[in-house]
Amino acid sequence: MKTPISINERGDISIFASAEEAESYMEPIDVERGEYVVTDADGLHLTVDIVVKEVPLLWGLWKGRVRKVRIIDK
């Protein structure tokens, strides 16, 4: 995957310097709805997926789940 990463969201194109920046821009619900087309600098389509991570809550007494967007380079 070559940077920059571009995201086409129904005709609105955003450019990001890294995959991490692009991941933080996208919302999981919109990824599930197929609202984004993500490409790298060479125009190759990148796969976008949702991962679920457990995070500590309230000083680690409980755990919660957070859904995050990940760009997968195949």
LONU-27084 format. One record per residue (C-alpha): residue number from 1; x, y, z. Coordinates in Angstrom, 1 decimal, always signed. Each point is the difference from the previous one (the first is absolute). Layout:
BEGIN
<r><n>NUM</n><c1>X</c1><c2>Y</c2><c3>Z</c3></r>
...
# end
This chain:
BEGIN
<r><n>1</n><c1>+0.0</c1><c2>+0.0</c2><c3>+0.0</c3></r>
<r><n>2</n><c1>+1.5</c1><c2>+3.3</c2><c3>-1.1</c3></r>
<r><n>3</n><c1>-1.0</c1><c2>+3.3</c2><c3>+1.5</c3></r>
<r><n>4</n><c1>-1.8</c1><c2>+2.3</c2><c3>-0.3</c3></r>
<r><n>5</n><c1>-3.3</c1><c2>-1.8</c2><c3>+0.6</c3></r>
<r><n>6</n><c1>-3.1</c1><c2>+1.4</c2><c3>-1.7</c3></r>
<r><n>7</n><c1>-3.6</c1><c2>-0.5</c2><c3>+1.2</c3></r>
<r><n>8</n><c1>-2.9</c1><c2>+0.5</c2><c3>-2.4</c3></r>
<r><n>9</n><c1>-3.2</c1><c2>+0.6</c2><c3>+1.9</c3></r>
<r><n>10</n><c1>-2.8</c1><c2>+0.4</c2><c3>-2.5</c3></r>
<r><n>11</n><c1>+2.0</c1><c2>+2.3</c2><c3>-2.1</c3></r>
<r><n>12</n><c1>+1.8</c1><c2>+1.9</c2><c3>+2.8</c3></r>
<r><n>13</n><c1>+3.7</c1><c2>-0.9</c2><c3>-0.1</c3></r>
<r><n>14</n><c1>+2.3</c1><c2>+0.3</c2><c3>+3.0</c3></r>
<r><n>15</n><c1>+3.7</c1><c2>-0.6</c2><c3>-0.1</c3></r>
<r><n>16</n><c1>+2.0</c1><c2>-1.3</c2><c3>+3.1</c3></r>
<r><n>17</n><c1>+3.7</c1><c2>-0.2</c2><c3>+0.5</c3></r>
<r><n>18</n><c1>-0.2</c1><c2>-3.4</c2><c3>+1.8</c3></r>
<r><n>19</n><c1>-2.3</c1><c2>-3.0</c2><c3>+0.4</c3></r>
<r><n>20</n><c1>-0.5</c1><c2>+0.9</c2><c3>+3.7</c3></r>
<r><n>21</n><c1>-1.3</c1><c2>+3.4</c2><c3>-0.8</c3></r>
<r><n>22</n><c1>-2.4</c1><c2>-1.4</c2><c3>-2.6</c3></r>
<r><n>23</n><c1>-1.2</c1><c2>-2.7</c2><c3>+2.5</c3></r>
<r><n>24</n><c1>-0.8</c1><c2>+2.7</c2><c3>+2.6</c3></r>
<r><n>25</n><c1>-2.0</c1><c2>+2.0</c2><c3>-2.5</c3></r>
<r><n>26</n><c1>-2.4</c1><c2>-2.8</c2><c3>-0.9</c3></r>
<r><n>27</n><c1>-3.0</c1><c2>-1.0</c2><c3>+2.1</c3></r>
<r><n>28</n><c1>-0.7</c1><c2>-3.8</c2><c3>+0.6</c3></r>
<r><n>29</n><c1>-3.7</c1><c2>+0.4</c2><c3>-0.9</c3></r>
<r><n>30</n><c1>+0.9</c1><c2>+1.6</c2><c3>-3.3</c3></r>
<r><n>31</n><c1>+2.5</c1><c2>-2.7</c2><c3>-0.8</c3></r>
<r><n>32</n><c1>-2.7</c1><c2>-2.6</c2><c3>+0.6</c3></r>
<r><n>33</n><c1>-2.3</c1><c2>+1.9</c2><c3>-2.4</c3></r>
<r><n>34</n><c1>+2.7</c1><c2>+0.0</c2><c3>-2.7</c3></r>
<r><n>35</n><c1>+0.2</c1><c2>+3.8</c2><c3>-0.1</c3></r>
<r><n>36</n><c1>+3.8</c1><c2>+0.2</c2><c3>-0.6</c3></r>
<r><n>37</n><c1>+2.3</c1><c2>-1.0</c2><c3>-2.9</c3></r>
<r><n>38</n><c1>+3.5</c1><c2>+0.0</c2><c3>+1.2</c3></r>
<r><n>39</n><c1>+3.1</c1><c2>+0.0</c2><c3>-2.3</c3></r>
<r><n>40</n><c1>+3.7</c1><c2>+0.5</c2><c3>+0.4</c3></r>
<r><n>41</n><c1>+2.4</c1><c2>+2.2</c2><c3>-2.0</c3></r>
<r><n>42</n><c1>+0.1</c1><c2>-2.5</c2><c3>-2.8</c3></r>
<r><n>43</n><c1>-3.8</c1><c2>-0.1</c2><c3>-0.3</c3></r>
<r><n>44</n><c1>-0.2</c1><c2>-3.5</c2><c3>+1.5</c3></r>
<r><n>45</n><c1>-3.3</c1><c2>-0.7</c2><c3>+1.9</c3></r>
<r><n>46</n><c1>+0.6</c1><c2>-0.7</c2><c3>+3.7</c3></r>
<r><n>47</n><c1>-2.2</c1><c2>-2.2</c2><c3>+2.1</c3></r>
<r><n>48</n><c1>-1.6</c1><c2>+1.8</c2><c3>+3.0</c3></r>
<r><n>49</n><c1>-1.2</c1><c2>-2.1</c2><c3>+3.0</c3></r>
<r><n>50</n><c1>-1.3</c1><c2>+0.4</c2><c3>+3.5</c3></r>
<r><n>51</n><c1>+1.9</c1><c2>-1.5</c2><c3>+3.0</c3></r>
<r><n>52</n><c1>-1.3</c1><c2>-0.3</c2><c3>+3.5</c3></r>
<r><n>53</n><c1>+2.4</c1><c2>+0.7</c2><c3>+2.8</c3></r>
<r><n>54</n><c1>-0.5</c1><c2>-0.4</c2><c3>+3.7</c3></r>
<r><n>55</n><c1>+1.1</c1><c2>+3.1</c2><c3>+2.0</c3></r>
<r><n>56</n><c1>+0.2</c1><c2>+0.5</c2><c3>+3.8</c3></r>
<r><n>57</n><c1>-2.7</c1><c2>+2.2</c2><c3>+1.6</c3></r>
<r><n>58</n><c1>+0.0</c1><c2>+1.7</c2><c3>+3.3</c3></r>
<r><n>59</n><c1>+3.6</c1><c2>-0.6</c2><c3>+1.1</c3></r>
<r><n>60</n><c1>-0.1</c1><c2>-3.5</c2><c3>-1.5</c3></r>
<r><n>61</n><c1>-2.9</c1><c2>-1.3</c2><c3>+2.1</c3></r>
<r><n>62</n><c1>-2.1</c1><c2>-0.8</c2><c3>-3.0</c3></r>
<r><n>63</n><c1>+0.6</c1><c2>-0.6</c2><c3>-3.7</c3></r>
<r><n>64</n><c1>-1.8</c1><c2>+1.5</c2><c3>-2.9</c3></r>
<r><n>65</n><c1>+0.0</c1><c2>-0.6</c2><c3>-3.7</c3></r>
<r><n>66</n><c1>+0.9</c1><c2>+2.6</c2><c3>-2.5</c3></r>
<r><n>67</n><c1>-0.4</c1><c2>-0.3</c2><c3>-3.8</c3></r>
<r><n>68</n><c1>+2.8</c1><c2>+1.4</c2><c3>-2.1</c3></r>
<r><n>69</n><c1>+0.6</c1><c2>+0.3</c2><c3>-3.7</c3></r>
<r><n>70</n><c1>+3.0</c1><c2>-1.7</c2><c3>-1.5</c3></r>
<r><n>71</n><c1>+1.4</c1><c2>+0.2</c2><c3>-3.5</c3></r>
<r><n>72</n><c1>+1.3</c1><c2>-3.3</c2><c3>-1.2</c3></r>
<r><n>73</n><c1>+2.7</c1><c2>-0.2</c2><c3>-2.7</c3></r>
<r><n>74</n><c1>-0.4</c1><c2>-3.2</c2><c3>-2.0</c3></r>
# end
